[in-house]
Amino acid sequence: MENISNELTGGVLTLLVKTPNQANSVGVLQECFTFNHLARSETELEKFGFLGTLLGFATRSCQTFNIDLHPSIWKKIVG
């Protein structure tokens, strides 16, 4: 899970992008990532589906998924 987290946040995949605060080094929550709203191809949407599966797997198996998603994303995920 650590390697997957690093690949998702390290710029290898384009599913997650830095928040504006992180990109500009200003404000709070500079460590957070958000979903790439420009990722709209069929392949990228399939990758988002797989990311959702990974998040579900990590949650159900009590695995640590080391991705700092912006709080607004977590609020949507947990309802």
C-alpha positions in Angstrom: 0.0 0.0 0.0 2.9 2.3 0.7 4.2 1.9 -2.9 0.8 2.5 -4.3 0.4 5.7 -2.2 3.8 6.9 -3.4 2.9 6.3 -7.1 -0.4 8.1 -6.7 1.1 11.2 -5.1 4.5 11.2 -6.8 3.4 12.4 -10.2 3.6 9.0 -11.9 -0.2 8.8 -12.4 -2.3 11.8 -13.1 -5.3 10.9 -10.9 -4.3 13.1 -8.0 -2.9 16.6 -8.2 -1.5 19.0 -5.6 -3.9 21.4 -4.0 -3.3 25.1 -5.0 -2.0 25.7 -1.5 0.6 22.9 -1.9 1.5 24.0 -5.4 2.1 27.7 -4.3 3.4 26.9 -0.8 0.9 29.1 0.9 -1.9 28.7 3.5 -3.0 25.6 5.3 -3.4 21.9 4.2 -0.3 22.1 2.0 0.2 18.4 2.3 -3.1 17.5 0.7 -4.0 16.2 -2.8 -7.2 16.4 -4.7 -8.7 14.6 -7.7 -7.6 15.7 -11.1 -10.7 17.3 -12.6 -9.1 17.3 -16.1 -8.8 13.5 -16.1 -11.8 12.6 -18.3 -10.6 10.0 -20.7 -12.0 6.5 -20.6 -8.7 5.1 -19.3 -8.4 7.7 -16.6 -12.0 7.1 -15.5 -11.2 3.4 -15.2 -8.2 4.2 -13.1 -10.5 6.3 -10.8 -12.7 3.2 -10.5 -9.7 1.1 -9.5 -8.6 3.8 -7.0 -12.0 3.5 -5.4 -11.6 -0.2 -5.2 -8.2 0.3 -3.5 -9.7 2.7 -1.0 -12.5 0.3 -0.2 -10.0 -2.6 0.2 -7.8 -0.5 2.5 -10.8 0.5 4.6 -12.2 -3.0 4.9 -8.8 -4.6 5.7 -7.6 -1.9 8.1 -4.7 -1.1 5.8 -3.0 2.2 5.9 -3.4 4.1 2.7 -1.0 7.1 3.0 -2.6 9.7 0.9 -3.5 13.1 2.3 -6.7 13.8 0.5 -8.2 17.2 1.0 -10.9 17.2 3.7 -13.6 18.1 1.3 -13.0 14.8 -0.6 -13.1 12.8 2.6 -16.4 14.4 3.5 -17.9 13.3 0.2 -16.4 9.8 0.6 -17.8 9.2 4.1 -21.1 11.1 3.5 
